[in-house]
Amino acid sequence: MPLPMPFRSGDLVVLLLQSPRERIWGRILGLEAAGIALRGVDLTPWEEVLSLVRTGQADQVALGTRFIPMHRVEAMYLDEASSGVSSLAETFRERTGLDPRTFLADARSLTPTSRRRRLP
């Protein structure tokens, strides 16, 4: 019997990685056996990320789009409230006033249409 996957493109997740050890919060862009494409931020400077975004300096946040090979993934959690503790997305929204999905949007989707390069 196949195991249903609770993770879908667009979901907000927390990844625990190994070699080197990292914790990343982000939005799934793609998921397959080889790995995960993700747009997100390292959670080590979480308070700094919130502060920068809150003060209008979001461009200073090390937000990136990356592919993470599955052999580095130790665990992946849906970003959801648990045992009375808010999700990271809820915390982000409360402390910055911004929608986390907009903040984690693919950089290409934020490019104004007039600036996009048109193919011949």
C-alpha positions as CSV (number, residue, x, y, z in Angstrom):
1,M,0.0,0.0,0.0
2,P,1.5,3.3,-1.0
3,L,2.3,5.9,1.7
4,P,0.4,9.2,1.0
5,M,2.8,12.1,1.1
6,P,1.6,15.1,3.2
7,F,4.1,17.4,1.4
8,R,3.2,19.4,-1.7
9,S,4.7,22.1,-3.8
10,G,4.0,25.4,-2.1
11,D,3.9,24.0,1.4
12,L,5.9,25.8,4.2
13,V,8.3,23.4,5.9
14,V,11.2,23.1,8.3
15,L,14.1,21.0,7.1
16,L,16.7,19.4,9.4
17,L,19.9,18.8,7.4
18,Q,23.1,16.9,8.1
19,S,26.7,17.4,6.9
20,P,26.8,20.3,7.7
21,R,24.0,20.5,10.2
22,E,21.4,23.1,9.3
23,R,17.8,24.0,10.0
24,I,16.0,25.7,7.1
25,W,12.5,27.2,6.9
26,G,11.1,27.6,3.5
27,R,8.5,26.9,0.7
28,I,8.7,23.7,-1.3
29,L,9.2,24.3,-5.0
30,G,9.6,20.7,-5.9
31,L,10.0,17.3,-4.2
32,E,11.3,14.1,-5.7
33,A,13.4,11.1,-4.8
34,A,16.7,12.9,-5.6
35,G,16.0,15.9,-3.4
36,I,14.0,19.0,-2.5
37,A,13.9,22.3,-4.3
38,L,13.3,25.0,-1.7
39,R,13.1,28.8,-1.3
40,G,14.0,29.6,2.3
41,V,16.2,30.9,5.0
42,D,18.6,29.4,7.6
43,L,16.9,29.4,11.0
44,T,20.1,30.1,12.9
45,P,19.6,33.9,12.7
46,W,15.8,33.7,13.0
47,E,15.5,36.7,15.3
48,E,17.7,38.7,13.0
49,V,15.6,37.7,10.0
50,L,12.5,38.9,11.7
51,S,14.1,42.1,12.7
52,L,15.5,42.9,9.2
53,V,12.1,42.2,7.6
54,R,10.2,44.2,10.2
55,T,12.5,47.2,9.7
56,G,12.1,47.1,5.9
57,Q,15.5,45.5,5.3
58,A,14.3,42.2,3.8
59,D,16.8,42.6,1.0
60,Q,19.5,41.9,3.6
61,V,18.1,38.5,4.5
62,A,20.0,35.5,3.1
63,L,16.9,34.2,1.3
64,G,17.8,31.7,-1.4
65,T,16.5,29.1,-3.8
66,R,18.3,25.9,-3.6
67,F,18.3,22.2,-4.3
68,I,19.0,20.0,-1.4
69,P,20.0,16.4,-2.1
70,M,17.9,13.9,-0.2
71,H,21.0,12.3,1.4
72,R,21.4,15.5,3.4
73,V,17.7,15.5,4.7
74,E,17.5,14.2,8.2
75,A,13.8,15.2,8.7
76,M,11.2,17.5,7.1
77,Y,8.2,18.9,9.0
78,L,5.2,20.8,7.8
79,D,5.3,24.3,9.4
80,E,2.3,24.0,11.6
81,A,1.2,25.0,15.1
82,S,1.8,22.3,17.7
83,S,1.0,22.0,21.4
84,G,0.0,25.6,21.7
85,V,3.1,26.9,19.9
86,S,2.6,29.0,16.8
87,S,4.1,27.9,13.5
88,L,7.0,29.8,12.1
89,A,4.7,31.2,9.4
90,E,2.4,32.6,12.1
91,T,5.3,34.0,14.1
92,F,6.7,35.6,10.9
93,R,3.3,37.2,10.1
94,E,2.7,38.4,13.7
95,R,6.2,39.9,14.1
96,T,6.7,41.4,10.6
97,G,3.2,42.1,9.3
98,L,4.0,40.3,6.0
99,D,2.6,37.2,4.5
100,P,5.2,34.5,4.7
101,R,4.2,33.0,1.3
102,T,4.8,36.4,-0.3
103,F,8.2,36.7,1.4
104,L,9.2,33.2,0.3
105,A,7.8,33.6,-3.2
106,D,10.0,32.5,-6.1
107,A,12.2,35.5,-7.1
108,R,11.2,35.0,-10.7
109,S,7.5,35.4,-9.9
110,L,8.2,38.8,-8.3
111,T,9.8,40.2,-11.4
112,P,7.6,42.8,-13.1
113,T,6.2,41.6,-16.4
114,S,7.7,44.6,-18.2
115,R,11.2,43.6,-17.0
116,R,11.0,39.9,-18.1
117,R,13.1,39.0,-21.0
118,R,11.0,37.9,-23.9
119,L,12.1,35.1,-26.1
120,P,12.2,35.7,-29.8
